[in-house]
């Protein structure tokens, strides 16, 4: 009986951790797109003049 409960616990823990990881990954990728669109343009004074 002890091994069966241990397997169930490990399975539940793995499911919870993978769900949290998927939420973090989804949030990180959506924030990347947000920052890309909100990125300010480079000032003209920083352009390299040849």
N, C-alpha and C positions, 0 to 999 in steps of 0.2 A: 504494500500500500504506500510506503514512503517514497519509492521511486516514481510511482505514478503521479503523486502530487508534485514532486519535484519537476517532472517533465511538463506538467500543466502550467506550473509557475513559470518555468523558463520560456515556454511558448507564449504565455500572456505577456511576460516582460519584453520579449523580443518584438511582439506585435505593438506594444505601447511605444517602445523606443523607435521603431521604424516609422510609426505614425508621426511622432514628434519630429524626426529627421526630415520626413517628407514636407511637413508644414514649414520648417525652417528653410528648406531648399526652395520651396515655392515663394516664400516671402523674400528671400535674398534675390532671386531672379527677377521678381517683379520690381523690387526697389532698384535694381541695376538699370532697368529700362526707365524708371522714373528719373533717376539721376542723369541719365544720358539725355533725356529730353530737356531737363532743367539746367543743363550745363551752360554756363555763360560763355559768350564768345570771347576770343582772345583780343586784347586791346591792340590797336594799330601800332602803338609804340614798341611792341615786342616783336613785330615782324622783322626778319633779317633783311637788311638792305645790302645788295651787292654792288 
